[in-house]
Amino acid sequence: MSTRRFPGGVLFDLDGTLLDSAPDMLATANRLRGAHALPPMQLAQIRPHVSKGSRAMLAAAFPHLASTDTEAMVPNFLETYLQELGKHGALFDAIERMLAALDADATAWGIVTNKPEYLARELLPQLGWETRCAVLIGGDTLAERKPHPLPLLVAAERLGVAVSDCVYVGDDERDIQAARAAGMPSIAALWGYRQDHEDPAAWGADVLLASPDQLLDPANWP
């Protein structure tokens, strides 16, 4: 293990990076499908779409519907998801140990997600993070959301850490685009959610990591 310390501040995406929330999303989608007399879908069918948001998941769950019809279902999806929140998913392996290592190193950390803030905030006490997570910014917290850099810039400011001394960890191309636009080093989390055509090597992240346990070694951080 390297003697190098962790960065001064770390920001994480939530779904697909810290939290394997796909099972919660599957339960949500299947409740909606059941209400339309459709059979359940499988986890593998929705997992690649989770990081793309509710509209992408609805499009996967109801591929026969027009986008205007699935758009109208977004409020119902979010309401149903709130009822399933945290019931089926779990942290990815080694995430809690990694966060404990950041805490022990006095590294401030927080979450920047495109999930609506009220949903992300609902998860914090379930995960025991309500006092540990130093900043939480959702997709509706500010005037802009990822891939715009504003959420990362504001989060670093709230952490009290210079942007260049902060690292953003995310599993979606928008995460890396936001970090690059903010001038913040980034890690692409390859264990997360992505579609078959996506190539993380082309995103421009500073580091690509295959599994969460690699975050335990400060030498793997940019």
C-alpha positions in Angstrom: 0.0 0.0 0.0 1.3 3.4 -0.9 2.2 6.0 1.7 0.6 8.7 -0.4 -2.5 10.4 1.1 -5.9 10.7 -0.5 -6.9 13.9 -2.2 -7.9 16.9 -0.2 -11.5 16.5 -1.3 -13.5 13.8 -3.2 -16.8 14.1 -4.9 -18.8 11.1 -6.1 -21.6 10.3 -8.4 -24.2 8.2 -6.5 -26.0 5.6 -8.7 -23.5 3.3 -10.3 -20.6 4.7 -8.4 -21.3 4.4 -4.7 -24.6 2.7 -4.8 -25.9 -0.3 -6.8 -29.4 1.1 -7.1 -30.4 -0.9 -10.2 -32.5 -3.3 -8.1 -34.5 -0.4 -6.7 -35.0 0.9 -10.2 -36.1 -2.6 -11.4 -38.7 -2.8 -8.7 -40.0 0.6 -9.7 -40.1 -0.2 -13.4 -41.9 -3.5 -12.8 -44.5 -1.9 -10.6 -45.3 0.5 -13.5 -45.2 -2.3 -16.0 -47.6 -4.4 -13.8 -50.0 -1.5 -13.8 -50.0 -1.6 -17.6 -50.5 -5.4 -17.6 -46.9 -6.0 -18.8 -44.7 -8.8 -17.6 -41.7 -8.0 -15.4 -38.4 -7.0 -17.0 -35.1 -8.4 -15.9 -32.3 -6.6 -14.1 -30.0 -6.8 -17.1 -32.6 -5.0 -19.2 -32.6 -1.9 -17.0 -29.2 -1.8 -15.5 -27.4 -0.1 -18.5 -29.9 2.7 -18.4 -29.8 3.6 -14.7 -27.2 6.3 -14.9 -29.1 8.0 -17.7 -32.0 8.9 -15.5 -35.8 8.2 -15.2 -36.6 9.0 -18.9 -34.0 6.5 -20.2 -35.3 3.8 -17.8 -38.9 4.5 -18.8 -37.9 4.2 -22.4 -36.3 0.8 -21.7 -39.4 -0.3 -19.7 -41.9 0.9 -22.3 -40.1 0.7 -25.6 -43.4 0.6 -27.5 -44.5 4.0 -26.2 -43.7 7.4 -27.8 -41.3 9.7 -25.9 -44.2 12.0 -25.1 -46.0 9.2 -23.3 -43.0 8.1 -21.3 -42.3 11.8 -20.4 -45.8 12.0 -18.9 -44.9 8.9 -16.7 -41.9 10.6 -15.1 -43.7 11.9 -12.0 -45.3 8.5 -11.4 -41.9 6.8 -11.8 -40.3 9.2 -9.2 -43.2 8.7 -6.8 -43.0 4.9 -7.1 -39.2 5.0 -6.8 -39.4 6.9 -3.6 -41.4 4.0 -2.1 -38.8 1.5 -3.3 -35.8 3.6 -2.4 -33.1 1.7 -0.5 -35.2 -1.5 -0.2 -33.4 -3.6 -2.8 -30.0 -2.0 -3.7 -26.8 -2.0 -1.8 -23.4 -0.3 -1.7 -20.9 -1.7 -4.1 -18.2 -3.9 -2.5 -15.4 -2.0 -0.7 -17.3 1.4 -0.9 -17.8 1.6 2.9 -14.2 0.7 3.6 -13.0 3.3 1.1 -15.2 6.0 2.7 -13.9 5.0 6.1 -10.3 5.4 4.8 -11.2 8.9 3.5 -12.7 9.8 6.9 -9.6 8.5 8.7 -7.4 10.6 6.3 -9.5 13.7 7.1 -10.5 13.9 3.4 -13.8 15.8 3.0 -16.2 14.0 0.6 -19.6 14.6 -0.9 -22.0 13.6 -3.6 -22.9 15.3 -6.9 -25.7 13.4 -8.7 -28.2 14.2 -11.3 -30.8 12.4 -9.2 -33.3 14.9 -7.7 -31.9 16.2 -4.4 -34.8 15.1 -2.3 -34.4 11.5 -3.4 -30.6 11.5 -2.8 -31.1 13.1 0.6 -33.6 10.5 1.5 -30.9 7.9 1.1 -28.3 9.5 3.4 -29.7 8.3 6.8 -30.4 4.9 5.3 -26.7 4.6 4.5 -25.5 6.3 7.7 -24.0 9.2 5.8 -26.1 12.1 7.0 -23.2 13.5 9.1 -20.4 12.1 7.0 -21.3 13.4 3.6 -20.1 17.0 3.6 -22.0 18.2 0.6 -24.9 16.9 -1.5 -25.9 18.4 -4.8 -28.7 16.9 -6.9 -29.8 17.4 -10.4 -32.3 20.1 -9.4 -30.2 21.8 -6.7 -28.7 24.4 -9.0 -29.6 26.1 -12.3 -27.4 23.6 -14.1 -26.7 19.8 -13.9 -24.0 17.5 -15.2 -22.4 17.6 -17.7 -22.3 21.3 -16.9 -19.4 22.0 -14.5 -21.4 24.2 -12.1 -22.4 21.4 -9.7 -18.8 20.3 -9.2 -17.5 23.9 -8.8 -20.2 24.7 -6.2 -19.6 21.4 -4.4 -15.8 22.0 -4.2 -16.5 25.5 -2.8 -18.8 24.1 -0.2 -16.2 21.5 0.8 -13.7 24.3 1.1 -11.3 22.5 -1.2 -9.6 23.9 -4.3 -11.0 22.4 -7.5 -7.5 21.1 -8.5 -7.2 19.4 -5.1 -10.5 17.6 -5.5 -11.3 14.4 -7.5 -14.6 13.5 -9.0 -15.5 9.8 -9.3 -18.3 8.8 -11.7 -19.5 6.0 -14.0 -21.1 8.0 -16.8 -19.6 10.1 -19.6 -21.4 13.2 -18.3 -19.5 12.8 -15.0 -16.2 13.0 -16.8 -17.3 15.8 -19.1 -18.4 17.8 -16.0 -15.0 17.2 -14.3 -13.0 18.2 -17.3 -15.0 21.4 -17.8 -14.5 22.2 -14.1 -10.8 21.6 -14.3 -11.1 18.8 -11.7 -9.2 15.5 -11.9 -11.5 12.5 -12.5 -11.8 8.7 -12.1 -14.1 6.7 -14.4 -15.8 4.0 -12.4 -15.9 1.0 -14.7 -18.0 -1.1 -12.3 -21.0 1.2 -12.9 -23.8 1.4 -15.4 -23.2 2.0 -19.1 -24.5 0.8 -22.5 -22.7 -1.5 -24.8 -21.7 1.2 -27.3 -20.1 3.4 -24.7 -16.3 3.4 -24.4 -15.0 4.9 -21.1 -11.5 5.0 -22.6 -12.7 7.8 -24.9 -14.2 9.9 -22.1 -10.9 11.6 -21.1 -10.9 10.6 -17.5 -7.5 10.9 -15.7 -7.8 7.4 -14.3 -10.0 4.4 -15.1 -10.6 1.8 -12.3 -12.2 -1.6 -12.8 -13.4 -2.2 -9.3 -14.2 -0.2 -6.2 -11.5 -1.9 -4.1 -8.9 -0.1 -6.2 -10.1 3.2 -4.5 -8.6 1.9 -1.3 -5.1 2.6 -2.5 -4.3 6.3 -2.7 -1.7 5.5 -5.4 -4.6 4.8 -7.8 -6.0 8.3 -7.4 -5.0 11.2 -9.8 
